[in-house]
Amino acid sequence: MPPTFVPGAVDYEGAMARDFNAGRALSANSLAVWRAAFEPYLTRAGRVVDVGSGTGRFALLLAEWFEVIVIGVEPARGMRDVAATLGKHCNVFYVGGRAEQLPLGRESLAAALLSNVYHHIADRAASARELKRVLQVGGRVLIRGAFAGRLGEITLFDHFPEAKAVCEQFPTLEDTVARFAEFGFEFEAVKRVVQQTCASLKELADRTRLRADTTLVLMTNESFAVRQAALERAAASETQPTPVIDTLDLLVLRRVAA
Ligand SMILES: C[S@@+](CC[C@H](N)C(=O)[O-])C[C@H]1O[C@@H](n2cnc3c(N)ncnc32)[C@H](O)[C@@H]1O
């Protein structure tokens, strides 16, 4: 039996908050490719909500890259505490809250980013309804991450197949598009974004050791130890650094008139 993924049950306080930025660092290449992917939708867009903003890394980047005002909405105090230490930007604000009940006004925003968040939302229908309420007509929802059934080009899963079995329980792209269609959003685009996540297997092993990832956290300690040891051996025998290349999705949905 694969480990069971339960939306809303992963603990983002404590060790996950402490290790998140090291375990999930964004390489220079990742920054460049994601900036290019977001750029058509966010440049000088106005006010943007970063739903599940975590440690605030994308909130800060969006404000810097696109000259937007960013409101980061994040339920875990531990993640918000790290965000408060990460750096400040005059156009970035954080608030406690959840996707299902956004602490934001009606039609007050031009766009929403959900980066590696949508699968965590326990009531996804409520989140789509809330996004419809807070976005202006024509506003975009950008969903960054991995969808079930589209996981073939993620290197982590070559080394941790049990983690892939967790990720296969995430929503599919088709279900996500259909869910948002119920609440007045139309499909605009899906981009396959190819990033160099790390420069070597050694760097990958240094990250996975921290288990700052839902799919690794849900593995049993025994199977994690076996897979991590095998990755460490592969990393130790690397004569040339092997770049770790992954493909993730960016789904773009557009709010249409009611
Ligand atoms: C994998 S982290 C992603 C953080 C950030 N978006 C990033 O890409 O760096 C997932 C975040 O979603 C948050 N989260 C979980 N359930 C949520 C919900 N119902 N509404 C909003 N955020 C939620 C978690 O607390 C956590 O900070």
PDBQT file of the ligand as one rigid body, heavy atoms in Angstrom, charges set to zero:
ROOT
HETATM    1  C1  LIG A 301       4.851  23.285  -0.501  1.00  0.00    +0.000 C 
HETATM    2  S1  LIG A 301       4.469  24.731   0.427  1.00  0.00    +0.000 S 
HETATM    3  C2  LIG A 301       4.600  25.978  -0.852  1.00  0.00    +0.000 C 
HETATM    4  C3  LIG A 301       4.985  27.343  -0.338  1.00  0.00    +0.000 C 
HETATM    5  C4  LIG A 301       5.159  28.397  -1.413  1.00  0.00    +0.000 C 
HETATM    6  N1  LIG A 301       3.969  28.597  -2.191  1.00  0.00    +0.000 N 
HETATM    7  C5  LIG A 301       6.336  28.056  -2.314  1.00  0.00    +0.000 C 
HETATM    8  O1  LIG A 301       6.133  27.623  -3.465  1.00  0.00    +0.000 OA
HETATM    9  O2  LIG A 301       7.463  28.226  -1.865  1.00  0.00    +0.000 OA
HETATM   10  C6  LIG A 301       2.711  24.585   0.653  1.00  0.00    +0.000 C 
HETATM   11  C7  LIG A 301       2.122  25.727   1.487  1.00  0.00    +0.000 C 
HETATM   12  O3  LIG A 301       0.692  25.678   1.392  1.00  0.00    +0.000 OA
HETATM   13  C8  LIG A 301       0.177  26.021   2.658  1.00  0.00    +0.000 C 
HETATM   14  N2  LIG A 301      -1.204  25.537   2.758  1.00  0.00    +0.000 N 
HETATM   15  C9  LIG A 301      -1.658  24.337   3.171  1.00  0.00    +0.000 A 
HETATM   16  N3  LIG A 301      -3.000  24.307   3.152  1.00  0.00    +0.000 NA
HETATM   17  C10 LIG A 301      -3.412  25.515   2.696  1.00  0.00    +0.000 A 
HETATM   18  C11 LIG A 301      -4.700  26.109   2.478  1.00  0.00    +0.000 A 
HETATM   19  N4  LIG A 301      -5.836  25.441   2.694  1.00  0.00    +0.000 N 
HETATM   20  N5  LIG A 301      -4.741  27.380   2.044  1.00  0.00    +0.000 NA
HETATM   21  C12 LIG A 301      -3.608  28.071   1.793  1.00  0.00    +0.000 A 
HETATM   22  N6  LIG A 301      -2.369  27.562   2.002  1.00  0.00    +0.000 NA
HETATM   23  C13 LIG A 301      -2.275  26.303   2.444  1.00  0.00    +0.000 A 
HETATM   24  C14 LIG A 301       1.142  25.349   3.625  1.00  0.00    +0.000 C 
HETATM   25  O4  LIG A 301       1.031  25.868   4.940  1.00  0.00    +0.000 OA
HETATM   26  C15 LIG A 301       2.473  25.625   2.954  1.00  0.00    +0.000 C 
HETATM   27  O5  LIG A 301       3.058  26.824   3.379  1.00  0.00    +0.000 OA
ENDROOT
TORSDOF 0
